Structure formats: structure tokens, C-alpha cells
Amino acid sequence: QVQLVESGGGLVQAGASLNLSCVASGHTWKIYSMGWFRQAPGKEREFVAAITWIGWSTKHADSVKGRFTISRESAKNTLYLLMTSLKPDDTAVYYCAASQTLGVSGDRGTFDYWGQGTQVTVSS
């Protein structure tokens, strides 16, 4: 099993930045890629960004391109999401996820492990 723990969420004003972190532990050798998803109240969980654990292939949702950047430190088993120019529409619980599937994908069904989530609230 793989355990994922997110941190870095909080309450910020529009235009501010936040950097989310996710630490993976357990059977981390099973991980081929990791990603971030978010879920706002009353909405489905949606893809934000993903990155391969080896190499540097990334994928970002159109809604966050140019504002959010996913990165990782494999040696530390840590995933990051740098979020800039935050908007009230970015308010959601942000989840870290890990996939045993080769390649980078925004398909929620390809991710095998999930963290508990961290709340991000952006005020106007």
C-alpha cells in the first residue's frame, strides 16, 4: 500500500499564492505517476495536474495552465503544487493521488491511492 499525506492548504485572498505538498510513504516503488485533483462543494472531483515519477512529463488542466505548476522530489517522495494568482473558483479540497499506470493521465480512474485532502479557500 501507499500512504499519501497532503499539507499546505489554507485561507488566502484572491491573487495570492500557495504551495501544496504531498508526502508518499509505504510501497512507493509502485508509483509511476502522481497528481492533484480538487473537489468543490456540490461538484465532482476534477483533475488539476499530474507528473511522472521518473522523467518530467507533466499535464495540467486548462483551467490552471499558466497559474499552477506541479513538481516533485522523488528522493524525498514528495509532490508539490505551486498555485499562483489564485481565484475564488479555485476554492476546493485538494487531493493528492498516486498511480501505478505508466504515463501521465488526467483520468481519475487510473489513480490507485488517494490522500485525505487539504482545504484551499480563496476569498474575493
Accessible surface in RSA format (square Angstrom, percent):
REM  Atomic radii and reference values for relative SASA: ProtOr
REM  Chains: A
REM  Algorithm: Lee & Richards
REM  Probe-radius: 1.40
REM  Slices: 20
REM RES _ NUM      All-atoms   Total-Side   Main-Chain    Non-polar    All polar
REM                ABS   REL    ABS   REL    ABS   REL    ABS   REL    ABS   REL
RES GLN A   1   124.35  69.5 116.69  85.3   7.67  18.3  45.72  97.3  78.63  59.6
RES VAL A   2    10.80   7.1   0.00   0.0  10.80  26.0   0.00   0.0  10.80  29.3
RES GLN A   3    88.68  49.6  84.80  62.0   3.88   9.2  53.21 113.3  35.47  26.9
RES LEU A   4    10.42   5.8   0.10   0.1  10.33  26.0   0.10   0.1  10.33  27.8
RES VAL A   5   100.61  66.2  96.39  87.3   4.22  10.2  98.09  85.2   2.52   6.8
RES GLU A   6    17.99  10.3   1.84   1.4  16.15  38.5   0.00   0.0  17.99  14.7
RES SER A   7    61.57  52.0  56.84  75.9   4.73  10.9  41.33  88.0  20.25  28.4
RES GLY A   8    36.64  45.2   0.00   N/A  36.64  45.2  24.11  66.2  12.52  28.0
RES GLY A   9    28.50  35.2   0.00   N/A  28.50  35.2   2.22   6.1  26.29  58.9
RES GLY A  10    28.97  35.7   0.00   N/A  28.97  35.7  28.97  79.5   0.00   0.0
RES LEU A  11   131.74  73.4 101.47  72.6  30.27  76.1 101.47  71.3  30.27  81.5
RES VAL A  12    25.98  17.1  19.08  17.3   6.90  16.6  25.98  22.6   0.00   0.0
RES GLN A  13   132.91  74.3 130.24  95.2   2.67   6.4  34.25  72.9  98.67  74.8
RES ALA A  14    50.69  46.6  27.38  42.3  23.31  53.0  27.65  38.9  23.03  61.0
RES GLY A  15    54.84  67.6   0.00   N/A  54.84  67.6  30.11  82.6  24.72  55.4
RES ALA A  16    35.55  32.7  24.41  37.7  11.15  25.4  34.77  49.0   0.78   2.1
RES SER A  17    61.01  51.6  40.60  54.2  20.40  47.0  24.43  52.0  36.58  51.2
RES LEU A  18    30.58  17.0  25.77  18.4   4.82  12.1  30.58  21.5   0.00   0.0
RES ASN A  19    75.94  52.4  60.06  58.0  15.88  38.2  20.33  48.9  55.61  53.7
RES LEU A  20     0.00   0.0   0.00   0.0   0.00   0.0   0.00   0.0   0.00   0.0
RES SER A  21    25.79  21.8  25.79  34.4   0.00   0.0   9.28  19.8  16.52  23.1
RES CYS A  22     0.00   0.0   0.00   0.0   0.00   0.0   0.00   0.0   0.00   0.0
RES VAL A  23    75.06  49.4  73.54  66.6   1.52   3.7  73.54  63.9   1.52   4.1
RES ALA A  24     3.04   2.8   0.06   0.1   2.98   6.8   0.06   0.1   2.98   7.9
RES SER A  25    53.97  45.6  50.74  67.7   3.23   7.4  39.20  83.5  14.77  20.7
RES GLY A  26    42.28  52.1   0.00   N/A  42.28  52.1  20.00  54.9  22.28  49.9
RES HIS A  27    71.48  39.1  71.48  49.7   0.00   0.0  42.73  44.0  28.75  33.5
RES THR A  28    25.47  18.1  22.30  22.6   3.17   7.6   2.91   3.9  22.56  34.1
RES TRP A  29   185.22  74.3 151.47  73.3  33.75  79.2 146.35  78.0  38.87  63.1
RES LYS A  30    71.23  34.8  64.24  39.4   6.99  16.6  39.60  35.6  31.63  33.7
RES ILE A  31    10.51   6.0   0.42   0.3  10.09  24.3   0.48   0.3  10.03  27.2
RES TYR A  32   101.92  47.6  96.21  54.7   5.71  14.9  50.03  37.6  51.89  64.0
RES SER A  33     1.77   1.5   1.77   2.4   0.00   0.0   0.00   0.0   1.77   2.5
RES MET A  34     0.00   0.0   0.00   0.0   0.00   0.0   0.00   0.0   0.00   0.0
RES GLY A  35     0.00   0.0   0.00   N/A   0.00   0.0   0.00   0.0   0.00   0.0
RES TRP A  36     0.00   0.0   0.00   0.0   0.00   0.0   0.00   0.0   0.00   0.0
RES PHE A  37     1.34   0.7   1.34   0.8   0.00   0.0   1.34   0.8   0.00   0.0
RES ARG A  38    16.87   7.1  16.87   8.6   0.00   0.0   2.33   3.2  14.54   8.8
RES GLN A  39    60.58  33.9  56.54  41.3   4.04   9.6  10.08  21.4  50.51  38.3
RES ALA A  40    22.17  20.4  18.86  29.1   3.31   7.5  19.34  27.2   2.83   7.5
RES PRO A  41   119.96  87.4  91.80  83.7  28.16 102.4 104.18  86.0  15.78  98.1
RES GLY A  42    91.82 113.2   0.00   N/A  91.82 113.2  44.83 123.0  46.98 105.2
RES LYS A  43   145.02  70.7 132.22  81.1  12.80  30.5  83.78  75.4  61.24  65.2
RES GLU A  44   142.72  81.9 130.44  98.7  12.29  29.3  53.93 104.3  88.79  72.5
RES ARG A  45    61.92  26.0  49.81  25.4  12.12  28.9   3.72   5.1  58.20  35.3
RES GLU A  46    80.69  46.3  75.98  57.5   4.71  11.2  30.53  59.1  50.16  41.0
RES PHE A  47    32.27  16.1  22.08  13.7  10.19  26.5  22.08  13.4  10.19  29.2
RES VAL A  48     0.40   0.3   0.29   0.3   0.11   0.3   0.40   0.3   0.00   0.0
RES ALA A  49     0.00   0.0   0.00   0.0   0.00   0.0   0.00   0.0   0.00   0.0
RES ALA A  50     0.00   0.0   0.00   0.0   0.00   0.0   0.00   0.0   0.00   0.0
RES ILE A  51     0.61   0.3   0.61   0.5   0.00   0.0   0.61   0.4   0.00   0.0
RES THR A  52    15.32  10.9  15.32  15.5   0.00   0.0  14.61  19.6   0.71   1.1
RES TRP A  53    21.36   8.6  18.46   8.9   2.91   6.8  13.98   7.5   7.38  12.0
RES ILE A  54   152.13  86.6 137.51 102.4  14.63  35.3 139.95 100.8  12.19  33.1
RES GLY A  55    38.14  47.0   0.00   N/A  38.14  47.0  31.72  87.1   6.41  14.4
RES TRP A  56   165.65  66.5 142.48  69.0  23.17  54.4 118.07  63.0  47.59  77.2
RES SER A  57    61.43  51.9  52.04  69.5   9.38  21.6  19.97  42.5  41.45  58.1
RES THR A  58    62.52  44.5  35.91  36.4  26.61  63.4  11.70  15.7  50.83  76.8
RES LYS A  59    96.84  47.2  91.77  56.3   5.07  12.1  43.92  39.5  52.92  56.4
RES HIS A  60    34.60  18.9  26.84  18.7   7.75  19.8  15.80  16.3  18.79  21.9
RES ALA A  61    19.76  18.2  12.96  20.0   6.80  15.5  19.76  27.8   0.00   0.0
RES ASP A  62   121.39  85.0  98.35  97.9  23.04  54.5  38.29  90.1  83.11  82.9
RES SER A  63    66.50  56.2  42.30  56.5  24.20  55.7  50.27 107.0  16.24  22.7
RES VAL A  64     0.42   0.3   0.40   0.4   0.01   0.0   0.42   0.4   0.00   0.0
RES LYS A  65   124.63  60.8 103.71  63.6  20.91  49.8  59.56  53.6  65.07  69.3
RES GLY A  66    85.57 105.5   0.00   N/A  85.57 105.5  44.61 122.4  40.96  91.7
RES ARG A  67    34.01  14.3  29.65  15.1   4.36  10.4  25.58  35.0   8.43   5.1
RES PHE A  68     4.97   2.5   0.00   0.0   4.97  12.9   0.00   0.0   4.97  14.2
RES THR A  69    75.21  53.5  74.44  75.5   0.78   1.8  45.87  61.6  29.35  44.4
RES ILE A  70     5.90   3.4   0.00   0.0   5.90  14.2   0.00   0.0   5.90  16.0
RES SER A  71    42.73  36.1  42.73  57.0   0.00   0.0  27.44  58.4  15.30  21.4
RES ARG A  72    22.55   9.5  15.75   8.0   6.79  16.2   0.09   0.1  22.46  13.6
RES GLU A  73    70.58  40.5  65.18  49.3   5.40  12.8  31.41  60.8  39.17  32.0
RES SER A  74    39.30  33.2  29.16  38.9  10.14  23.4  29.00  61.8  10.29  14.4
RES ALA A  75   109.15 100.4  63.51  98.0  45.64 103.8  76.66 107.9  32.49  86.1
RES LYS A  76   132.99  64.9 116.21  71.3  16.79  40.0  74.19  66.8  58.81  62.6
RES ASN A  77    44.82  30.9  44.82  43.3   0.00   0.0   1.18   2.8  43.64  42.2
RES THR A  78    12.15   8.6  12.15  12.3   0.00   0.0   5.36   7.2   6.79  10.3
RES LEU A  79     0.00   0.0   0.00   0.0   0.00   0.0   0.00   0.0   0.00   0.0
RES TYR A  80    46.80  21.8  46.80  26.6   0.00   0.0  32.59  24.5  14.21  17.5
RES LEU A  81     0.00   0.0   0.00   0.0   0.00   0.0   0.00   0.0   0.00   0.0
RES LEU A  82    80.66  44.9  80.43  57.5   0.23   0.6  80.43  56.5   0.23   0.6
RES MET A  83     0.00   0.0   0.00   0.0   0.00   0.0   0.00   0.0   0.00   0.0
RES THR A  84    43.52  31.0  43.52  44.1   0.00   0.0  33.11  44.5  10.41  15.7
RES SER A  85    58.97  49.8  53.96  72.0   5.02  11.6  19.65  41.8  39.33  55.1
RES LEU A  86     2.40   1.3   0.00   0.0   2.40   6.0   0.00   0.0   2.40   6.5
RES LYS A  87   101.37  49.5 101.00  62.0   0.38   0.9  53.46  48.1  47.91  51.0
RES PRO A  88    59.99  43.7  52.39  47.8   7.60  27.6  52.74  43.5   7.24  45.0
RES ASP A  89   128.62  90.1 107.07 106.6  21.55  51.0  32.08  75.5  96.54  96.3
RES ASP A  90     1.75   1.2   1.75   1.7   0.00   0.0   0.00   0.0   1.75   1.7
RES THR A  91    34.68  24.7  31.38  31.8   3.29   7.8  29.37  39.4   5.31   8.0
RES ALA A  92     1.24   1.1   0.77   1.2   0.47   1.1   1.24   1.7   0.00   0.0
RES VAL A  93    41.03  27.0  40.86  37.0   0.17   0.4  40.86  35.5   0.17   0.5
RES TYR A  94     0.00   0.0   0.00   0.0   0.00   0.0   0.00   0.0   0.00   0.0
RES TYR A  95    31.84  14.9  31.84  18.1   0.00   0.0   7.00   5.3  24.84  30.6
RES CYS A  96     0.00   0.0   0.00   0.0   0.00   0.0   0.00   0.0   0.00   0.0
RES ALA A  97     0.00   0.0   0.00   0.0   0.00   0.0   0.00   0.0   0.00   0.0
RES ALA A  98     0.10   0.1   0.10   0.2   0.00   0.0   0.10   0.1   0.00   0.0
RES SER A  99     1.99   1.7   1.58   2.1   0.40   0.9   0.78   1.7   1.20   1.7
RES GLN A 100    71.97  40.2  58.28  42.6  13.69  32.6  13.15  28.0  58.82  44.6
RES THR A 101    65.80  46.8  60.16  61.0   5.65  13.5  46.05  61.9  19.75  29.9
RES LEU A 102   136.37  75.9 117.73  84.2  18.64  46.9 117.73  82.7  18.64  50.2
RES GLY A 103    41.40  51.1   0.00   N/A  41.40  51.1  32.09  88.1   9.31  20.8
RES VAL A 104    42.39  27.9  21.24  19.2  21.14  51.0  21.24  18.5  21.14  57.3
RES SER A 105    33.92  28.7  30.34  40.5   3.57   8.2  24.81  52.8   9.10  12.7
RES GLY A 106    20.88  25.8   0.00   N/A  20.88  25.8   7.45  20.4  13.43  30.1
RES ASP A 107    82.53  57.8  72.44  72.1  10.09  23.8  26.92  63.3  55.61  55.5
RES ARG A 108   112.26  47.1 106.47  54.3   5.78  13.8  27.22  37.2  85.03  51.5
RES GLY A 109    69.89  86.2   0.00   N/A  69.89  86.2  37.98 104.2  31.91  71.5
RES THR A 110    34.99  24.9  29.25  29.7   5.74  13.7  33.69  45.3   1.30   2.0
RES PHE A 111    12.76   6.4   0.80   0.5  11.97  31.1   0.80   0.5  11.97  34.2
RES ASP A 112    71.21  49.9  41.52  41.3  29.69  70.2  13.19  31.0  58.02  57.9
RES TYR A 113    28.19  13.2  24.82  14.1   3.37   8.8  17.93  13.5  10.26  12.6
RES TRP A 114    75.70  30.4  50.88  24.6  24.82  58.3  38.28  20.4  37.42  60.7
RES GLY A 115     6.57   8.1   0.00   N/A   6.57   8.1   0.72   2.0   5.85  13.1
RES GLN A 116   163.67  91.5 143.60 104.9  20.07  47.8  60.80 129.4 102.87  78.0
RES GLY A 117    22.33  27.5   0.00   N/A  22.33  27.5   0.50   1.4  21.82  48.9
RES THR A 118    18.97  13.5  13.64  13.8   5.33  12.7   7.64  10.3  11.32  17.1
RES GLN A 119    86.58  48.4  78.01  57.0   8.57  20.4  49.66 105.7  36.92  28.0
RES VAL A 120     0.00   0.0   0.00   0.0   0.00   0.0   0.00   0.0   0.00   0.0
RES THR A 121    45.40  32.3  45.40  46.0   0.00   0.0  34.41  46.2  10.99  16.6
RES VAL A 122     6.83   4.5   0.00   0.0   6.83  16.5   0.00   0.0   6.83  18.5
RES SER A 123    43.10  36.4  36.71  49.0   6.39  14.7  36.22  77.1   6.88   9.6
RES SER A 124   127.05 107.4  69.01  92.1  58.04 133.7  56.12 119.5  70.93  99.4
END  Absolute sums over single chains surface
CHAIN  1 A     6268.2       4805.9       1462.3       3452.1       2816.2
END  Absolute sums over all chains
TOTAL          6268.2       4805.9       1462.3       3452.1       2816.2
